[in-house]
Amino acid sequence: MRALVRSGDRFFHLAIAAIAALAFLELILPLASVVWVSFFENKIINFPPKGYTLDWYWNAWSMPRFRDGFLVSLQVGVAATLISMLVGVPAAIFLARTRFWGREVIQTVLLGPLIVPGIVAGSALFMFLIEFEVFTGVQVAQTFAGLCLGHSLIALPWTIRLVTASLVGMNQQLEEAASTMGARPFTVFRRVTLPAIRPGIIAGGLFAFVISFVDLEKSLFLVGPGTTTLPIAIVNYLEWSIDPTIAAVATVQIAAIALVMIITDRFFNLTRAF
Amino acid sequence: MNSSIAITLPPGRRAGRPLKIPFGALPVPGLLLVVFGLILPLLLMARYSVAIYNPADIIAEGLTLDNYLRFLSEPFYREVLARTVLVAALTTFFCLILGVPAAYVISRTRSPKLRTILILCSIIPLLMGNAVRVAGWMVLLADRGLVNETLMFLNIIDASVRIMYTLTAVLLSLVAVLLPFMIITLQSVFDRIDGSYEEAAATLGARPWTAFLKVFVPLAMPGIFSGGLLVFILSMNAYASPVLLGGPSFHMMAPMVYEQAIRVFNWPFAASLAFVLMLATLLLTVVSSVLLQKKYGRM
């Protein structure tokens, strides 16, 4: 890199930097514009804007579909996080501490929800839940429970990945030392392992929440009357109109996720999550 | 800091019998969740895809290949699949064009601060969700959106230009939605390629372009391939961008699966569409890996 700078060499670095700038513009521009438009005074998008206002936020909050959507997404997010942690943390411990020959198979199955595309998995789950209802008379499809089931499923691979990462990263000699000194396995887990992987667990939970909160494809098949999530409410509205109100709703989602991300970053280096 | 938590536990708790969970049982709840939430539903869908469609009843009955044959025989559906593959291929191409330089800058910058900022710039949009990002593109590209309004304000155009409901709009939003996956995949691979290779090439007299294309890119090929594959698979299955930015007449596979399952309620056909989509994705994945392996060796 420190070789003689010839004109062609400079052009190379400029070209790379310019294309990279274009790439980041492509990523940031839609988010920045939706936030900007949400403050526009006019209902019809004008450039330059006539003035700025916060009215669209009140307008959005006064629409039941967005208020309810926000609350449903919040509740489903929390429920899905708890379920995926409850089943994901033990699975992560198993994956991180076993040399069992079937480990790879179990890991592939557990990460399966990440591999199967949302539309395919969503339509399959929808058919399964309706069929379940036909045979048992219990309605799960298009209820809150069904949403929680689907969302804990998509959150599961992320909790497993993040918790496994911290389990592999921790000093395992601490666990060995504790059991050598006579601690039972559960005591070792509660008093040695758990405190050591606590950042991973918190980050895994927050990540699971975000994955559930923003999910669109799978939720399409799981939402029903009275249980519509915020992303679905946004998409349904967008089919008919584009105005500062929907921009305000989108900005609220951006702010909510950004907040969770800032908290997550205190526990876990975000760049390691992928 | 954490030990205090354990000490403050009431002593009675410790006297109780500890839970005895066999180690092998630990992944069972998670496996059950995936089996009942994903694997059994997929098997049921496979069953539906070869069932005879009966509008009056949703129980899967009969055994037929009609659903797959219908897909193959009607030009409309073949066109939808062709459009889906085309959009996925174009999206992958543009993600590579934009993603390789972006990841290269992240991985080769000497400023740790810039590196962190750029990585966060790639990850944060990803976590904001598709609905919000599609909303952003609609605000930009609508007939009375920011792009048109700005161009009219600057007197570059007199009347608004139609960008929404075109292939361009779908591609713009799809590339933006999937670019983070590309950048993150590439960057982790680029980081593992030692800068000394490029320096060696430069010392031996190679110009930066030559060093980049002849030394760096071949070394990075496994990463470029897996990033491209990921983006291709995800764009084959895209829903929000084609529906909202492509409009009602821009048909792609994933929205059609949704329509057949939820609106038309023809489950056998919806199921066969879903499997055609998965098979097409799988097939193109295998073909491309074989072709690229021939060219670049094992990856």
HADDOCK unambig.tbl for C-alpha pairs under 7 A between the chains (distance, minus, plus):
assign (segid A and resid 1 and name CA) (segid B and resid 199 and name CA) 6.24 0.50 0.50
assign (segid A and resid 3 and name CA) (segid B and resid 202 and name CA) 6.84 0.50 0.50
assign (segid A and resid 9 and name CA) (segid B and resid 207 and name CA) 6.71 0.50 0.50
assign (segid A and resid 9 and name CA) (segid B and resid 208 and name CA) 5.80 0.50 0.50
assign (segid A and resid 12 and name CA) (segid B and resid 208 and name CA) 6.52 0.50 0.50
assign (segid A and resid 12 and name CA) (segid B and resid 209 and name CA) 6.38 0.50 0.50
assign (segid A and resid 16 and name CA) (segid B and resid 101 and name CA) 5.29 0.50 0.50
assign (segid A and resid 19 and name CA) (segid B and resid 98 and name CA) 6.07 0.50 0.50
assign (segid A and resid 19 and name CA) (segid B and resid 101 and name CA) 6.28 0.50 0.50
assign (segid A and resid 20 and name CA) (segid B and resid 98 and name CA) 6.36 0.50 0.50
assign (segid A and resid 20 and name CA) (segid B and resid 101 and name CA) 5.23 0.50 0.50
assign (segid A and resid 20 and name CA) (segid B and resid 102 and name CA) 4.09 0.50 0.50
assign (segid A and resid 23 and name CA) (segid B and resid 98 and name CA) 5.25 0.50 0.50
assign (segid A and resid 23 and name CA) (segid B and resid 99 and name CA) 6.78 0.50 0.50
assign (segid A and resid 23 and name CA) (segid B and resid 102 and name CA) 6.50 0.50 0.50
assign (segid A and resid 26 and name CA) (segid B and resid 176 and name CA) 5.75 0.50 0.50
assign (segid A and resid 27 and name CA) (segid B and resid 125 and name CA) 6.56 0.50 0.50
assign (segid A and resid 27 and name CA) (segid B and resid 176 and name CA) 5.41 0.50 0.50
assign (segid A and resid 30 and name CA) (segid B and resid 133 and name CA) 6.02 0.50 0.50
assign (segid A and resid 30 and name CA) (segid B and resid 136 and name CA) 4.12 0.50 0.50
assign (segid A and resid 30 and name CA) (segid B and resid 137 and name CA) 5.32 0.50 0.50
assign (segid A and resid 31 and name CA) (segid B and resid 133 and name CA) 6.21 0.50 0.50
assign (segid A and resid 31 and name CA) (segid B and resid 136 and name CA) 5.63 0.50 0.50
assign (segid A and resid 33 and name CA) (segid B and resid 136 and name CA) 6.19 0.50 0.50
assign (segid A and resid 34 and name CA) (segid B and resid 136 and name CA) 4.84 0.50 0.50
assign (segid A and resid 34 and name CA) (segid B and resid 139 and name CA) 6.48 0.50 0.50
assign (segid A and resid 45 and name CA) (segid B and resid 144 and name CA) 6.48 0.50 0.50
assign (segid A and resid 45 and name CA) (segid B and resid 145 and name CA) 6.20 0.50 0.50
assign (segid A and resid 45 and name CA) (segid B and resid 146 and name CA) 6.94 0.50 0.50
assign (segid A and resid 46 and name CA) (segid B and resid 149 and name CA) 6.07 0.50 0.50
assign (segid A and resid 47 and name CA) (segid B and resid 146 and name CA) 6.66 0.50 0.50
assign (segid A and resid 47 and name CA) (segid B and resid 149 and name CA) 5.30 0.50 0.50
assign (segid A and resid 47 and name CA) (segid B and resid 150 and name CA) 5.55 0.50 0.50
assign (segid A and resid 47 and name CA) (segid B and resid 153 and name CA) 6.68 0.50 0.50
assign (segid A and resid 87 and name CA) (segid B and resid 29 and name CA) 5.40 0.50 0.50
assign (segid A and resid 87 and name CA) (segid B and resid 30 and name CA) 4.88 0.50 0.50
assign (segid A and resid 88 and name CA) (segid B and resid 30 and name CA) 6.02 0.50 0.50
assign (segid A and resid 90 and name CA) (segid B and resid 26 and name CA) 4.90 0.50 0.50
assign (segid A and resid 90 and name CA) (segid B and resid 27 and name CA) 6.03 0.50 0.50
assign (segid A and resid 91 and name CA) (segid B and resid 26 and name CA) 5.39 0.50 0.50
assign (segid A and resid 91 and name CA) (segid B and resid 27 and name CA) 3.93 0.50 0.50
assign (segid A and resid 91 and name CA) (segid B and resid 30 and name CA) 6.36 0.50 0.50
assign (segid A and resid 94 and name CA) (segid B and resid 26 and name CA) 5.98 0.50 0.50
assign (segid A and resid 94 and name CA) (segid B and resid 27 and name CA) 6.28 0.50 0.50
assign (segid A and resid 110 and name CA) (segid B and resid 30 and name CA) 6.77 0.50 0.50
assign (segid A and resid 110 and name CA) (segid B and resid 31 and name CA) 6.22 0.50 0.50
assign (segid A and resid 110 and name CA) (segid B and resid 34 and name CA) 6.50 0.50 0.50
assign (segid A and resid 117 and name CA) (segid B and resid 237 and name CA) 6.46 0.50 0.50
assign (segid A and resid 119 and name CA) (segid B and resid 254 and name CA) 6.21 0.50 0.50
assign (segid A and resid 120 and name CA) (segid B and resid 274 and name CA) 5.69 0.50 0.50
assign (segid A and resid 121 and name CA) (segid B and resid 38 and name CA) 6.47 0.50 0.50
assign (segid A and resid 123 and name CA) (segid B and resid 261 and name CA) 6.79 0.50 0.50
assign (segid A and resid 124 and name CA) (segid B and resid 41 and name CA) 4.91 0.50 0.50
assign (segid A and resid 124 and name CA) (segid B and resid 42 and name CA) 5.47 0.50 0.50
assign (segid A and resid 124 and name CA) (segid B and resid 45 and name CA) 5.57 0.50 0.50
assign (segid A and resid 125 and name CA) (segid B and resid 37 and name CA) 6.39 0.50 0.50
assign (segid A and resid 125 and name CA) (segid B and resid 38 and name CA) 6.66 0.50 0.50
assign (segid A and resid 125 and name CA) (segid B and resid 41 and name CA) 5.19 0.50 0.50
assign (segid A and resid 128 and name CA) (segid B and resid 41 and name CA) 5.10 0.50 0.50
assign (segid A and resid 128 and name CA) (segid B and resid 44 and name CA) 6.73 0.50 0.50
assign (segid A and resid 150 and name CA) (segid B and resid 37 and name CA) 6.95 0.50 0.50
assign (segid A and resid 153 and name CA) (segid B and resid 33 and name CA) 6.94 0.50 0.50
assign (segid A and resid 153 and name CA) (segid B and resid 34 and name CA) 6.71 0.50 0.50
assign (segid A and resid 153 and name CA) (segid B and resid 37 and name CA) 6.86 0.50 0.50
assign (segid A and resid 186 and name CA) (segid B and resid 18 and name CA) 6.89 0.50 0.50
assign (segid A and resid 186 and name CA) (segid B and resid 19 and name CA) 6.98 0.50 0.50
assign (segid A and resid 191 and name CA) (segid B and resid 6 and name CA) 6.35 0.50 0.50
assign (segid A and resid 195 and name CA) (segid B and resid 2 and name CA) 6.04 0.50 0.50
assign (segid A and resid 210 and name CA) (segid B and resid 127 and name CA) 7.00 0.50 0.50
assign (segid A and resid 214 and name CA) (segid B and resid 128 and name CA) 6.60 0.50 0.50
assign (segid A and resid 214 and name CA) (segid B and resid 129 and name CA) 4.75 0.50 0.50
assign (segid A and resid 215 and name CA) (segid B and resid 129 and name CA) 6.68 0.50 0.50
assign (segid A and resid 216 and name CA) (segid B and resid 131 and name CA) 6.98 0.50 0.50
assign (segid A and resid 217 and name CA) (segid B and resid 239 and name CA) 6.90 0.50 0.50
assign (segid A and resid 231 and name CA) (segid B and resid 131 and name CA) 5.47 0.50 0.50
assign (segid A and resid 234 and name CA) (segid B and resid 131 and name CA) 6.54 0.50 0.50
assign (segid A and resid 235 and name CA) (segid B and resid 131 and name CA) 6.06 0.50 0.50
assign (segid A and resid 239 and name CA) (segid B and resid 244 and name CA) 6.41 0.50 0.50
assign (segid A and resid 242 and name CA) (segid B and resid 139 and name CA) 6.49 0.50 0.50
assign (segid A and resid 250 and name CA) (segid B and resid 132 and name CA) 5.29 0.50 0.50
assign (segid A and resid 254 and name CA) (segid B and resid 128 and name CA) 5.92 0.50 0.50
assign (segid A and resid 257 and name CA) (segid B and resid 128 and name CA) 6.40 0.50 0.50
assign (segid A and resid 271 and name CA) (segid B and resid 119 and name CA) 7.00 0.50 0.50
